[in-house]
Amino acid sequence: MTEAQEKQVVQVIADVLNIPAGQVTPDRSPQNVEGWDSVQHLNLVLAIEQAAGIQLDPEEIEEMQSVGGILEVVRRKTA
């Protein structure tokens, strides 16, 4: 994943979760982001798939439990 792609994914996360992009750090998760519930997680997955041009498997979606996990999955899918 290029730096530009990573910035795009971070911006998608920020937009979907309605938080500033500067607050999108690898340790952010549903436990410490208000409003990151199961519905927002699905919206997040769909937005990332569209932005990155990828299709995520259920197992990969399950791995996406934090911003760091999301970035790792997207890195693997776009490698």
mmJSON file of the N, C-alpha and C atoms, coordinates in Angstrom:
{"data_MODEL":{"atom_site":{
"group_PDB":["ATOM","ATOM","ATOM","ATOM","ATOM","ATOM","ATOM","ATOM","ATOM","ATOM","ATOM","ATOM","ATOM","ATOM","ATOM","ATOM","ATOM","ATOM","ATOM","ATOM","ATOM","ATOM","ATOM","ATOM","ATOM","ATOM","ATOM","ATOM","ATOM","ATOM","ATOM","ATOM","ATOM","ATOM","ATOM","ATOM","ATOM","ATOM","ATOM","ATOM","ATOM","ATOM","ATOM","ATOM","ATOM","ATOM","ATOM","ATOM","ATOM","ATOM","ATOM","ATOM","ATOM","ATOM","ATOM","ATOM","ATOM","ATOM","ATOM","ATOM","ATOM","ATOM","ATOM","ATOM","ATOM","ATOM","ATOM","ATOM","ATOM","ATOM","ATOM","ATOM","ATOM","ATOM","ATOM","ATOM","ATOM","ATOM","ATOM","ATOM","ATOM","ATOM","ATOM","ATOM","ATOM","ATOM","ATOM","ATOM","ATOM","ATOM","ATOM","ATOM","ATOM","ATOM","ATOM","ATOM","ATOM","ATOM","ATOM","ATOM","ATOM","ATOM","ATOM","ATOM","ATOM","ATOM","ATOM","ATOM","ATOM","ATOM","ATOM","ATOM","ATOM","ATOM","ATOM","ATOM","ATOM","ATOM","ATOM","ATOM","ATOM","ATOM","ATOM","ATOM","ATOM","ATOM","ATOM","ATOM","ATOM","ATOM","ATOM","ATOM","ATOM","ATOM","ATOM","ATOM","ATOM","ATOM","ATOM","ATOM","ATOM","ATOM","ATOM","ATOM","ATOM","ATOM","ATOM","ATOM","ATOM","ATOM","ATOM","ATOM","ATOM","ATOM","ATOM","ATOM","ATOM","ATOM","ATOM","ATOM","ATOM","ATOM","ATOM","ATOM","ATOM","ATOM","ATOM","ATOM","ATOM","ATOM","ATOM","ATOM","ATOM","ATOM","ATOM","ATOM","ATOM","ATOM","ATOM","ATOM","ATOM","ATOM","ATOM","ATOM","ATOM","ATOM","ATOM","ATOM","ATOM","ATOM","ATOM","ATOM","ATOM","ATOM","ATOM","ATOM","ATOM","ATOM","ATOM","ATOM","ATOM","ATOM","ATOM","ATOM","ATOM","ATOM","ATOM","ATOM","ATOM","ATOM","ATOM","ATOM","ATOM","ATOM","ATOM","ATOM","ATOM","ATOM","ATOM","ATOM","ATOM","ATOM","ATOM","ATOM","ATOM","ATOM","ATOM","ATOM","ATOM","ATOM","ATOM","ATOM","ATOM","ATOM","ATOM","ATOM","ATOM"],
"id":[1,2,3,4,5,6,7,8,9,10,11,12,13,14,15,16,17,18,19,20,21,22,23,24,25,26,27,28,29,30,31,32,33,34,35,36,37,38,39,40,41,42,43,44,45,46,47,48,49,50,51,52,53,54,55,56,57,58,59,60,61,62,63,64,65,66,67,68,69,70,71,72,73,74,75,76,77,78,79,80,81,82,83,84,85,86,87,88,89,90,91,92,93,94,95,96,97,98,99,100,101,102,103,104,105,106,107,108,109,110,111,112,113,114,115,116,117,118,119,120,121,122,123,124,125,126,127,128,129,130,131,132,133,134,135,136,137,138,139,140,141,142,143,144,145,146,147,148,149,150,151,152,153,154,155,156,157,158,159,160,161,162,163,164,165,166,167,168,169,170,171,172,173,174,175,176,177,178,179,180,181,182,183,184,185,186,187,188,189,190,191,192,193,194,195,196,197,198,199,200,201,202,203,204,205,206,207,208,209,210,211,212,213,214,215,216,217,218,219,220,221,222,223,224,225,226,227,228,229,230,231,232,233,234,235,236,237],
"type_symbol":["N","C","C","N","C","C","N","C","C","N","C","C","N","C","C","N","C","C","N","C","C","N","C","C","N","C","C","N","C","C","N","C","C","N","C","C","N","C","C","N","C","C","N","C","C","N","C","C","N","C","C","N","C","C","N","C","C","N","C","C","N","C","C","N","C","C","N","C","C","N","C","C","N","C","C","N","C","C","N","C","C","N","C","C","N","C","C","N","C","C","N","C","C","N","C","C","N","C","C","N","C","C","N","C","C","N","C","C","N","C","C","N","C","C","N","C","C","N","C","C","N","C","C","N","C","C","N","C","C","N","C","C","N","C","C","N","C","C","N","C","C","N","C","C","N","C","C","N","C","C","N","C","C","N","C","C","N","C","C","N","C","C","N","C","C","N","C","C","N","C","C","N","C","C","N","C","C","N","C","C","N","C","C","N","C","C","N","C","C","N","C","C","N","C","C","N","C","C","N","C","C","N","C","C","N","C","C","N","C","C","N","C","C","N","C","C","N","C","C","N","C","C","N","C","C","N","C","C","N","C","C","N","C","C","N","C","C"],
"label_atom_id":["N","CA","C","N","CA","C","N","CA","C","N","CA","C","N","CA","C","N","CA","C","N","CA","C","N","CA","C","N","CA","C","N","CA","C","N","CA","C","N","CA","C","N","CA","C","N","CA","C","N","CA","C","N","CA","C","N","CA","C","N","CA","C","N","CA","C","N","CA","C","N","CA","C","N","CA","C","N","CA","C","N","CA","C","N","CA","C","N","CA","C","N","CA","C","N","CA","C","N","CA","C","N","CA","C","N","CA","C","N","CA","C","N","CA","C","N","CA","C","N","CA","C","N","CA","C","N","CA","C","N","CA","C","N","CA","C","N","CA","C","N","CA","C","N","CA","C","N","CA","C","N","CA","C","N","CA","C","N","CA","C","N","CA","C","N","CA","C","N","CA","C","N","CA","C","N","CA","C","N","CA","C","N","CA","C","N","CA","C","N","CA","C","N","CA","C","N","CA","C","N","CA","C","N","CA","C","N","CA","C","N","CA","C","N","CA","C","N","CA","C","N","CA","C","N","CA","C","N","CA","C","N","CA","C","N","CA","C","N","CA","C","N","CA","C","N","CA","C","N","CA","C","N","CA","C","N","CA","C","N","CA","C","N","CA","C","N","CA","C","N","CA","C","N","CA","C"],
"label_alt_id":[null,null,null,null,null,null,null,null,null,null,null,null,null,null,null,null,null,null,null,null,null,null,null,null,null,null,null,null,null,null,null,null,null,null,null,null,null,null,null,null,null,null,null,null,null,null,null,null,null,null,null,null,null,null,null,null,null,null,null,null,null,null,null,null,null,null,null,null,null,null,null,null,null,null,null,null,null,null,null,null,null,null,null,null,null,null,null,null,null,null,null,null,null,null,null,null,null,null,null,null,null,null,null,null,null,null,null,null,null,null,null,null,null,null,null,null,null,null,null,null,null,null,null,null,null,null,null,null,null,null,null,null,null,null,null,null,null,null,null,null,null,null,null,null,null,null,null,null,null,null,null,null,null,null,null,null,null,null,null,null,null,null,null,null,null,null,null,null,null,null,null,null,null,null,null,null,null,null,null,null,null,null,null,null,null,null,null,null,null,null,null,null,null,null,null,null,null,null,null,null,null,null,null,null,null,null,null,null,null,null,null,null,null,null,null,null,null,null,null,null,null,null,null,null,null,null,null,null,null,null,null,null,null,null,null,null,null],
"label_comp_id":["MET","MET","MET","THR","THR","THR","GLU","GLU","GLU","ALA","ALA","ALA","GLN","GLN","GLN","GLU","GLU","GLU","LYS","LYS","LYS","GLN","GLN","GLN","VAL","VAL","VAL","VAL","VAL","VAL","GLN","GLN","GLN","VAL","VAL","VAL","ILE","ILE","ILE","ALA","ALA","ALA","ASP","ASP","ASP","VAL","VAL","VAL","LEU","LEU","LEU","ASN","ASN","ASN","ILE","ILE","ILE","PRO","PRO","PRO","ALA","ALA","ALA","GLY","GLY","GLY","GLN","GLN","GLN","VAL","VAL","VAL","THR","THR","THR","PRO","PRO","PRO","ASP","ASP","ASP","ARG","ARG","ARG","SER","SER","SER","PRO","PRO","PRO","GLN","GLN","GLN","ASN","ASN","ASN","VAL","VAL","VAL","GLU","GLU","GLU","GLY","GLY","GLY","TRP","TRP","TRP","ASP","ASP","ASP","SER","SER","SER","VAL","VAL","VAL","GLN","GLN","GLN","HIS","HIS","HIS","LEU","LEU","LEU","ASN","ASN","ASN","LEU","LEU","LEU","VAL","VAL","VAL","LEU","LEU","LEU","ALA","ALA","ALA","ILE","ILE","ILE","GLU","GLU","GLU","GLN","GLN","GLN","ALA","ALA","ALA","ALA","ALA","ALA","GLY","GLY","GLY","ILE","ILE","ILE","GLN","GLN","GLN","LEU","LEU","LEU","ASP","ASP","ASP","PRO","PRO","PRO","GLU","GLU","GLU","GLU","GLU","GLU","ILE","ILE","ILE","GLU","GLU","GLU","GLU","GLU","GLU","MET","MET","MET","GLN","GLN","GLN","SER","SER","SER","VAL","VAL","VAL","GLY","GLY","GLY","GLY","GLY","GLY","ILE","ILE","ILE","LEU","LEU","LEU","GLU","GLU","GLU","VAL","VAL","VAL","VAL","VAL","VAL","ARG","ARG","ARG","ARG","ARG","ARG","LYS","LYS","LYS","THR","THR","THR","ALA","ALA","ALA"],
"label_asym_id":["A","A","A","A","A","A","A","A","A","A","A","A","A","A","A","A","A","A","A","A","A","A","A","A","A","A","A","A","A","A","A","A","A","A","A","A","A","A","A","A","A","A","A","A","A","A","A","A","A","A","A","A","A","A","A","A","A","A","A","A","A","A","A","A","A","A","A","A","A","A","A","A","A","A","A","A","A","A","A","A","A","A","A","A","A","A","A","A","A","A","A","A","A","A","A","A","A","A","A","A","A","A","A","A","A","A","A","A","A","A","A","A","A","A","A","A","A","A","A","A","A","A","A","A","A","A","A","A","A","A","A","A","A","A","A","A","A","A","A","A","A","A","A","A","A","A","A","A","A","A","A","A","A","A","A","A","A","A","A","A","A","A","A","A","A","A","A","A","A","A","A","A","A","A","A","A","A","A","A","A","A","A","A","A","A","A","A","A","A","A","A","A","A","A","A","A","A","A","A","A","A","A","A","A","A","A","A","A","A","A","A","A","A","A","A","A","A","A","A","A","A","A","A","A","A","A","A","A","A","A","A","A","A","A","A","A","A"],
"label_entity_id":["1","1","1","1","1","1","1","1","1","1","1","1","1","1","1","1","1","1","1","1","1","1","1","1","1","1","1","1","1","1","1","1","1","1","1","1","1","1","1","1","1","1","1","1","1","1","1","1","1","1","1","1","1","1","1","1","1","1","1","1","1","1","1","1","1","1","1","1","1","1","1","1","1","1","1","1","1","1","1","1","1","1","1","1","1","1","1","1","1","1","1","1","1","1","1","1","1","1","1","1","1","1","1","1","1","1","1","1","1","1","1","1","1","1","1","1","1","1","1","1","1","1","1","1","1","1","1","1","1","1","1","1","1","1","1","1","1","1","1","1","1","1","1","1","1","1","1","1","1","1","1","1","1","1","1","1","1","1","1","1","1","1","1","1","1","1","1","1","1","1","1","1","1","1","1","1","1","1","1","1","1","1","1","1","1","1","1","1","1","1","1","1","1","1","1","1","1","1","1","1","1","1","1","1","1","1","1","1","1","1","1","1","1","1","1","1","1","1","1","1","1","1","1","1","1","1","1","1","1","1","1","1","1","1","1","1","1"],
"label_seq_id":[1,1,1,2,2,2,3,3,3,4,4,4,5,5,5,6,6,6,7,7,7,8,8,8,9,9,9,10,10,10,11,11,11,12,12,12,13,13,13,14,14,14,15,15,15,16,16,16,17,17,17,18,18,18,19,19,19,20,20,20,21,21,21,22,22,22,23,23,23,24,24,24,25,25,25,26,26,26,27,27,27,28,28,28,29,29,29,30,30,30,31,31,31,32,32,32,33,33,33,34,34,34,35,35,35,36,36,36,37,37,37,38,38,38,39,39,39,40,40,40,41,41,41,42,42,42,43,43,43,44,44,44,45,45,45,46,46,46,47,47,47,48,48,48,49,49,49,50,50,50,51,51,51,52,52,52,53,53,53,54,54,54,55,55,55,56,56,56,57,57,57,58,58,58,59,59,59,60,60,60,61,61,61,62,62,62,63,63,63,64,64,64,65,65,65,66,66,66,67,67,67,68,68,68,69,69,69,70,70,70,71,71,71,72,72,72,73,73,73,74,74,74,75,75,75,76,76,76,77,77,77,78,78,78,79,79,79],
"pdbx_PDB_ins_code":[null,null,null,null,null,null,null,null,null,null,null,null,null,null,null,null,null,null,null,null,null,null,null,null,null,null,null,null,null,null,null,null,null,null,null,null,null,null,null,null,null,null,null,null,null,null,null,null,null,null,null,null,null,null,null,null,null,null,null,null,null,null,null,null,null,null,null,null,null,null,null,null,null,null,null,null,null,null,null,null,null,null,null,null,null,null,null,null,null,null,null,null,null,null,null,null,null,null,null,null,null,null,null,null,null,null,null,null,null,null,null,null,null,null,null,null,null,null,null,null,null,null,null,null,null,null,null,null,null,null,null,null,null,null,null,null,null,null,null,null,null,null,null,null,null,null,null,null,null,null,null,null,null,null,null,null,null,null,null,null,null,null,null,null,null,null,null,null,null,null,null,null,null,null,null,null,null,null,null,null,null,null,null,null,null,null,null,null,null,null,null,null,null,null,null,null,null,null,null,null,null,null,null,null,null,null,null,null,null,null,null,null,null,null,null,null,null,null,null,null,null,null,null,null,null,null,null,null,null,null,null,null,null,null,null,null,null],
"Cartn_x":[0.862,0.0,0.902,0.619,1.405,1.005,1.83,1.516,0.204,-0.013,-1.255,-2.468,-2.328,-3.431,-3.71,-2.646,-2.829,-3.535,-3.129,-3.797,-5.268,-5.569,-6.951,-7.765,-7.201,-7.897,-8.118,-7.096,-7.226,-8.334,-8.402,-9.445,-10.831,-10.947,-12.227,-12.654,-11.706,-12.014,-12.486,-11.77,-12.135,-13.535,-13.819,-15.124,-16.258,-16.085,-17.153,-17.398,-16.32,-16.458,-16.642,-16.591,-16.811,-15.823,-14.538,-13.476,-12.404,-11.61,-10.541,-9.51,-9.0,-8.015,-6.791,-6.443,-5.304,-5.503,-6.755,-7.057,-7.163,-6.961,-7.026,-5.635,-5.416,-4.136,-4.322,-3.239,-3.372,-4.078,-4.008,-4.622,-6.106,-6.653,-8.086,-8.918,-9.98,-10.818,-12.233,-13.147,-14.511,-14.543,-13.511,-13.474,-13.17,-12.508,-12.143,-12.58,-13.485,-14.064,-15.581,-16.127,-17.572,-18.278,-19.276,-20.046,-19.538,-18.391,-17.885,-18.573,-19.781,-20.565,-20.624,-21.444,-21.49,-21.989,-22.924,-23.438,-22.352,-21.671,-20.592,-19.441,-19.213,-18.15,-18.482,-19.73,-20.148,-20.006,-20.426,-20.261,-18.788,-17.948,-16.515,-15.949,-16.327,-15.862,-16.272,-17.525,-18.012,-17.277,-17.049,-16.362,-14.905,-14.249,-12.856,-12.777,-13.695,-13.711,-13.837,-14.742,-14.961,-13.739,-13.202,-12.077,-10.812,-10.576,-9.35,-9.514,-10.756,-10.996,-10.715,-11.098,-10.855,-12.159,-12.127,-13.255,-12.731,-13.332,-12.869,-13.662,-12.949,-13.573,-14.052,-15.029,-15.502,-14.378,-13.4,-12.28,-11.463,-11.272,-10.518,-11.288,-12.583,-13.418,-13.31,-13.266,-13.141,-11.82,-10.757,-9.45,-9.429,-10.388,-10.381,-10.975,-10.326,-10.847,-10.201,-9.298,-8.663,-8.19,-7.792,-7.266,-6.02,-5.159,-3.973,-4.332,-5.346,-5.814,-6.378,-7.124,-7.685,-6.56,-5.564,-4.457,-3.682,-3.5,-2.774,-3.535,-4.841,-5.654,-5.597,-5.749,-5.727,-4.337,-3.278,-1.92,-1.786,-2.252,-2.176,-2.984,-4.184,-5.07,-4.559,-3.777,-3.331,-1.877,-1.26,0.154,0.275],
"Cartn_y":[-1.178,0.0,1.233,2.132,3.359,4.306,5.301,6.307,7.015,7.283,7.94,7.059,5.747,4.821,4.756,4.75,4.704,5.968,7.116,8.374,8.336,7.75,7.644,6.777,5.642,4.753,5.457,6.156,6.909,7.948,8.627,9.637,8.996,7.827,7.105,6.757,6.251,5.906,7.152,8.25,9.505,9.953,9.883,10.328,9.457,8.136,7.221,7.34,7.449,7.503,8.918,9.902,11.298,11.786,11.482,11.971,12.626,13.547,14.169,13.133,13.268,12.32,12.218,13.305,13.29,12.401,12.044,11.162,9.7,9.43,8.06,7.446,6.787,6.169,4.654,3.878,2.415,1.814,2.482,1.929,2.263,3.037,3.374,2.131,1.924,0.733,1.042,0.09,0.321,0.602,0.156,0.374,1.828,2.577,3.95,4.989,4.603,5.56,5.514,6.595,6.67,6.554,5.7,5.555,4.463,3.833,2.74,1.463,1.257,0.079,-0.855,-1.896,-2.891,-2.297,-1.377,-0.745,0.135,0.936,1.772,0.919,-0.233,-1.122,-1.615,-1.966,-2.402,-1.252,-0.061,1.109,1.349,1.167,1.345,0.332,-0.922,-1.978,-1.659,-1.299,-0.992,0.2,1.241,2.435,2.12,1.294,0.922,0.066,-0.877,-1.703,-0.828,0.127,1.001,1.887,2.502,3.423,2.711,1.497,0.772,-0.149,-0.326,-1.22,-2.674,-3.087,-4.459,-5.094,-6.426,-7.179,-7.914,-7.678,-8.282,-9.536,-10.563,-11.812,-11.659,-12.467,-12.379,-12.521,-13.4,-13.585,-12.293,-11.612,-10.354,-9.272,-9.216,-8.235,-8.465,-9.733,-10.081,-9.582,-9.529,-9.051,-7.537,-6.836,-5.375,-4.798,-5.099,-4.682,-3.404,-2.82,-1.558,-0.902,0.352,1.029,0.297,-0.137,-0.893,-2.169,-2.879,-4.103,-3.824,-2.738,-2.347,-2.083,-1.289,-0.956,-2.206,-3.134,-4.376,-5.203,-5.355,-6.108,-5.453,-4.126,-3.424,-3.542,-3.472,-3.65,-4.999,-6.068,-7.412,-7.508,-6.915,-7.002,-6.206,-5.156,-4.307,-4.597,-5.563,-5.898,-6.616],
"Cartn_z":[0.0,0.0,0.0,-0.907,-0.972,0.16,0.376,1.408,1.076,-0.215,-0.644,-0.364,-0.605,-0.328,1.167,1.966,3.419,3.91,3.387,3.761,3.365,2.201,1.745,2.703,3.119,4.051,5.387,5.875,7.136,7.003,5.864,5.658,5.617,4.988,4.956,6.385,7.174,8.569,9.318,9.146,9.809,9.398,8.095,7.59,8.125,8.062,8.495,9.993,10.773,12.229,12.754,11.847,12.2,13.259,13.02,13.891,13.013,13.562,12.772,12.326,11.103,10.571,11.479,12.142,13.055,14.27,14.546,15.68,15.257,13.966,13.466,13.621,14.761,15.071,15.157,15.007,14.991,16.197,17.34,18.55,18.699,17.788,17.878,17.539,18.306,18.144,18.627,18.455,18.961,20.465,21.193,22.636,22.994,22.088,22.438,21.412,20.52,19.57,19.735,20.245,20.44,19.091,19.027,17.799,16.863,17.201,16.365,16.84,16.336,16.699,15.493,15.578,14.504,13.191,13.25,12.028,11.402,12.22,11.693,11.171,11.794,11.32,9.909,9.686,8.35,7.35,7.734,6.862,6.551,7.56,7.402,6.405,6.567,5.657,4.224,4.024,2.675,2.069,2.869,2.377,2.029,2.835,2.558,1.306,1.164,-0.047,-1.293,-1.24,-2.391,-2.648,-1.609,-1.765,-2.242,-1.721,-2.044,-3.243,-3.709,-4.843,-4.517,-3.305,-2.859,-2.389,-2.265,-1.716,-0.492,0.655,1.9,2.233,2.686,3.116,4.562,4.987,6.374,7.395,7.123,8.051,8.159,7.05,7.061,7.813,7.607,8.309,9.821,10.218,11.631,12.213,11.392,11.845,12.054,11.499,11.477,12.764,13.889,15.191,15.723,14.929,15.292,14.002,14.09,12.905,12.411,13.329,12.938,12.198,12.697,12.044,10.667,10.539,9.241,8.254,8.665,7.767,7.366,8.291,7.985,6.945,7.111,6.151,4.781,4.729,3.447,2.804,3.608,3.064,2.378,3.046,2.454,1.17,1.181,0.009,-1.18,-0.941,-2.034,-2.414,-1.752,-2.051,-3.383],
"occupancy":[1.0,1.0,1.0,1.0,1.0,1.0,1.0,1.0,1.0,1.0,1.0,1.0,1.0,1.0,1.0,1.0,1.0,1.0,1.0,1.0,1.0,1.0,1.0,1.0,1.0,1.0,1.0,1.0,1.0,1.0,1.0,1.0,1.0,1.0,1.0,1.0,1.0,1.0,1.0,1.0,1.0,1.0,1.0,1.0,1.0,1.0,1.0,1.0,1.0,1.0,1.0,1.0,1.0,1.0,1.0,1.0,1.0,1.0,1.0,1.0,1.0,1.0,1.0,1.0,1.0,1.0,1.0,1.0,1.0,1.0,1.0,1.0,1.0,1.0,1.0,1.0,1.0,1.0,1.0,1.0,1.0,1.0,1.0,1.0,1.0,1.0,1.0,1.0,1.0,1.0,1.0,1.0,1.0,1.0,1.0,1.0,1.0,1.0,1.0,1.0,1.0,1.0,1.0,1.0,1.0,1.0,1.0,1.0,1.0,1.0,1.0,1.0,1.0,1.0,1.0,1.0,1.0,1.0,1.0,1.0,1.0,1.0,1.0,1.0,1.0,1.0,1.0,1.0,1.0,1.0,1.0,1.0,1.0,1.0,1.0,1.0,1.0,1.0,1.0,1.0,1.0,1.0,1.0,1.0,1.0,1.0,1.0,1.0,1.0,1.0,1.0,1.0,1.0,1.0,1.0,1.0,1.0,1.0,1.0,1.0,1.0,1.0,1.0,1.0,1.0,1.0,1.0,1.0,1.0,1.0,1.0,1.0,1.0,1.0,1.0,1.0,1.0,1.0,1.0,1.0,1.0,1.0,1.0,1.0,1.0,1.0,1.0,1.0,1.0,1.0,1.0,1.0,1.0,1.0,1.0,1.0,1.0,1.0,1.0,1.0,1.0,1.0,1.0,1.0,1.0,1.0,1.0,1.0,1.0,1.0,1.0,1.0,1.0,1.0,1.0,1.0,1.0,1.0,1.0,1.0,1.0,1.0,1.0,1.0,1.0,1.0,1.0,1.0,1.0,1.0,1.0,1.0,1.0,1.0,1.0,1.0,1.0],
"B_iso_or_equiv":[0.0,0.0,0.0,0.0,0.0,0.0,0.0,0.0,0.0,0.0,0.0,0.0,0.0,0.0,0.0,0.0,0.0,0.0,0.0,0.0,0.0,0.0,0.0,0.0,0.0,0.0,0.0,0.0,0.0,0.0,0.0,0.0,0.0,0.0,0.0,0.0,0.0,0.0,0.0,0.0,0.0,0.0,0.0,0.0,0.0,0.0,0.0,0.0,0.0,0.0,0.0,0.0,0.0,0.0,0.0,0.0,0.0,0.0,0.0,0.0,0.0,0.0,0.0,0.0,0.0,0.0,0.0,0.0,0.0,0.0,0.0,0.0,0.0,0.0,0.0,0.0,0.0,0.0,0.0,0.0,0.0,0.0,0.0,0.0,0.0,0.0,0.0,0.0,0.0,0.0,0.0,0.0,0.0,0.0,0.0,0.0,0.0,0.0,0.0,0.0,0.0,0.0,0.0,0.0,0.0,0.0,0.0,0.0,0.0,0.0,0.0,0.0,0.0,0.0,0.0,0.0,0.0,0.0,0.0,0.0,0.0,0.0,0.0,0.0,0.0,0.0,0.0,0.0,0.0,0.0,0.0,0.0,0.0,0.0,0.0,0.0,0.0,0.0,0.0,0.0,0.0,0.0,0.0,0.0,0.0,0.0,0.0,0.0,0.0,0.0,0.0,0.0,0.0,0.0,0.0,0.0,0.0,0.0,0.0,0.0,0.0,0.0,0.0,0.0,0.0,0.0,0.0,0.0,0.0,0.0,0.0,0.0,0.0,0.0,0.0,0.0,0.0,0.0,0.0,0.0,0.0,0.0,0.0,0.0,0.0,0.0,0.0,0.0,0.0,0.0,0.0,0.0,0.0,0.0,0.0,0.0,0.0,0.0,0.0,0.0,0.0,0.0,0.0,0.0,0.0,0.0,0.0,0.0,0.0,0.0,0.0,0.0,0.0,0.0,0.0,0.0,0.0,0.0,0.0,0.0,0.0,0.0,0.0,0.0,0.0,0.0,0.0,0.0,0.0,0.0,0.0,0.0,0.0,0.0,0.0,0.0,0.0],
"pdbx_formal_charge":[null,null,null,null,null,null,null,null,null,null,null,null,null,null,null,null,null,null,null,null,null,null,null,null,null,null,null,null,null,null,null,null,null,null,null,null,null,null,null,null,null,null,null,null,null,null,null,null,null,null,null,null,null,null,null,null,null,null,null,null,null,null,null,null,null,null,null,null,null,null,null,null,null,null,null,null,null,null,null,null,null,null,null,null,null,null,null,null,null,null,null,null,null,null,null,null,null,null,null,null,null,null,null,null,null,null,null,null,null,null,null,null,null,null,null,null,null,null,null,null,null,null,null,null,null,null,null,null,null,null,null,null,null,null,null,null,null,null,null,null,null,null,null,null,null,null,null,null,null,null,null,null,null,null,null,null,null,null,null,null,null,null,null,null,null,null,null,null,null,null,null,null,null,null,null,null,null,null,null,null,null,null,null,null,null,null,null,null,null,null,null,null,null,null,null,null,null,null,null,null,null,null,null,null,null,null,null,null,null,null,null,null,null,null,null,null,null,null,null,null,null,null,null,null,null,null,null,null,null,null,null,null,null,null,null,null,null],
"auth_seq_id":[1,1,1,2,2,2,3,3,3,4,4,4,5,5,5,6,6,6,7,7,7,8,8,8,9,9,9,10,10,10,11,11,11,12,12,12,13,13,13,14,14,14,15,15,15,16,16,16,17,17,17,18,18,18,19,19,19,20,20,20,21,21,21,22,22,22,23,23,23,24,24,24,25,25,25,26,26,26,27,27,27,28,28,28,29,29,29,30,30,30,31,31,31,32,32,32,33,33,33,34,34,34,35,35,35,36,36,36,37,37,37,38,38,38,39,39,39,40,40,40,41,41,41,42,42,42,43,43,43,44,44,44,45,45,45,46,46,46,47,47,47,48,48,48,49,49,49,50,50,50,51,51,51,52,52,52,53,53,53,54,54,54,55,55,55,56,56,56,57,57,57,58,58,58,59,59,59,60,60,60,61,61,61,62,62,62,63,63,63,64,64,64,65,65,65,66,66,66,67,67,67,68,68,68,69,69,69,70,70,70,71,71,71,72,72,72,73,73,73,74,74,74,75,75,75,76,76,76,77,77,77,78,78,78,79,79,79],
"auth_comp_id":["MET","MET","MET","THR","THR","THR","GLU","GLU","GLU","ALA","ALA","ALA","GLN","GLN","GLN","GLU","GLU","GLU","LYS","LYS","LYS","GLN","GLN","GLN","VAL","VAL","VAL","VAL","VAL","VAL","GLN","GLN","GLN","VAL","VAL","VAL","ILE","ILE","ILE","ALA","ALA","ALA","ASP","ASP","ASP","VAL","VAL","VAL","LEU","LEU","LEU","ASN","ASN","ASN","ILE","ILE","ILE","PRO","PRO","PRO","ALA","ALA","ALA","GLY","GLY","GLY","GLN","GLN","GLN","VAL","VAL","VAL","THR","THR","THR","PRO","PRO","PRO","ASP","ASP","ASP","ARG","ARG","ARG","SER","SER","SER","PRO","PRO","PRO","GLN","GLN","GLN","ASN","ASN","ASN","VAL","VAL","VAL","GLU","GLU","GLU","GLY","GLY","GLY","TRP","TRP","TRP","ASP","ASP","ASP","SER","SER","SER","VAL","VAL","VAL","GLN","GLN","GLN","HIS","HIS","HIS","LEU","LEU","LEU","ASN","ASN","ASN","LEU","LEU","LEU","VAL","VAL","VAL","LEU","LEU","LEU","ALA","ALA","ALA","ILE","ILE","ILE","GLU","GLU","GLU","GLN","GLN","GLN","ALA","ALA","ALA","ALA","ALA","ALA","GLY","GLY","GLY","ILE","ILE","ILE","GLN","GLN","GLN","LEU","LEU","LEU","ASP","ASP","ASP","PRO","PRO","PRO","GLU","GLU","GLU","GLU","GLU","GLU","ILE","ILE","ILE","GLU","GLU","GLU","GLU","GLU","GLU","MET","MET","MET","GLN","GLN","GLN","SER","SER","SER","VAL","VAL","VAL","GLY","GLY","GLY","GLY","GLY","GLY","ILE","ILE","ILE","LEU","LEU","LEU","GLU","GLU","GLU","VAL","VAL","VAL","VAL","VAL","VAL","ARG","ARG","ARG","ARG","ARG","ARG","LYS","LYS","LYS","THR","THR","THR","ALA","ALA","ALA"],
"auth_asym_id":["A","A","A","A","A","A","A","A","A","A","A","A","A","A","A","A","A","A","A","A","A","A","A","A","A","A","A","A","A","A","A","A","A","A","A","A","A","A","A","A","A","A","A","A","A","A","A","A","A","A","A","A","A","A","A","A","A","A","A","A","A","A","A","A","A","A","A","A","A","A","A","A","A","A","A","A","A","A","A","A","A","A","A","A","A","A","A","A","A","A","A","A","A","A","A","A","A","A","A","A","A","A","A","A","A","A","A","A","A","A","A","A","A","A","A","A","A","A","A","A","A","A","A","A","A","A","A","A","A","A","A","A","A","A","A","A","A","A","A","A","A","A","A","A","A","A","A","A","A","A","A","A","A","A","A","A","A","A","A","A","A","A","A","A","A","A","A","A","A","A","A","A","A","A","A","A","A","A","A","A","A","A","A","A","A","A","A","A","A","A","A","A","A","A","A","A","A","A","A","A","A","A","A","A","A","A","A","A","A","A","A","A","A","A","A","A","A","A","A","A","A","A","A","A","A","A","A","A","A","A","A","A","A","A","A","A","A"],
"auth_atom_id":["N","CA","C","N","CA","C","N","CA","C","N","CA","C","N","CA","C","N","CA","C","N","CA","C","N","CA","C","N","CA","C","N","CA","C","N","CA","C","N","CA","C","N","CA","C","N","CA","C","N","CA","C","N","CA","C","N","CA","C","N","CA","C","N","CA","C","N","CA","C","N","CA","C","N","CA","C","N","CA","C","N","CA","C","N","CA","C","N","CA","C","N","CA","C","N","CA","C","N","CA","C","N","CA","C","N","CA","C","N","CA","C","N","CA","C","N","CA","C","N","CA","C","N","CA","C","N","CA","C","N","CA","C","N","CA","C","N","CA","C","N","CA","C","N","CA","C","N","CA","C","N","CA","C","N","CA","C","N","CA","C","N","CA","C","N","CA","C","N","CA","C","N","CA","C","N","CA","C","N","CA","C","N","CA","C","N","CA","C","N","CA","C","N","CA","C","N","CA","C","N","CA","C","N","CA","C","N","CA","C","N","CA","C","N","CA","C","N","CA","C","N","CA","C","N","CA","C","N","CA","C","N","CA","C","N","CA","C","N","CA","C","N","CA","C","N","CA","C","N","CA","C","N","CA","C","N","CA","C","N","CA","C","N","CA","C","N","CA","C","N","CA","C","N","CA","C"],
"pdbx_PDB_model_num":[1,1,1,1,1,1,1,1,1,1,1,1,1,1,1,1,1,1,1,1,1,1,1,1,1,1,1,1,1,1,1,1,1,1,1,1,1,1,1,1,1,1,1,1,1,1,1,1,1,1,1,1,1,1,1,1,1,1,1,1,1,1,1,1,1,1,1,1,1,1,1,1,1,1,1,1,1,1,1,1,1,1,1,1,1,1,1,1,1,1,1,1,1,1,1,1,1,1,1,1,1,1,1,1,1,1,1,1,1,1,1,1,1,1,1,1,1,1,1,1,1,1,1,1,1,1,1,1,1,1,1,1,1,1,1,1,1,1,1,1,1,1,1,1,1,1,1,1,1,1,1,1,1,1,1,1,1,1,1,1,1,1,1,1,1,1,1,1,1,1,1,1,1,1,1,1,1,1,1,1,1,1,1,1,1,1,1,1,1,1,1,1,1,1,1,1,1,1,1,1,1,1,1,1,1,1,1,1,1,1,1,1,1,1,1,1,1,1,1,1,1,1,1,1,1,1,1,1,1,1,1,1,1,1,1,1,1]
}}}
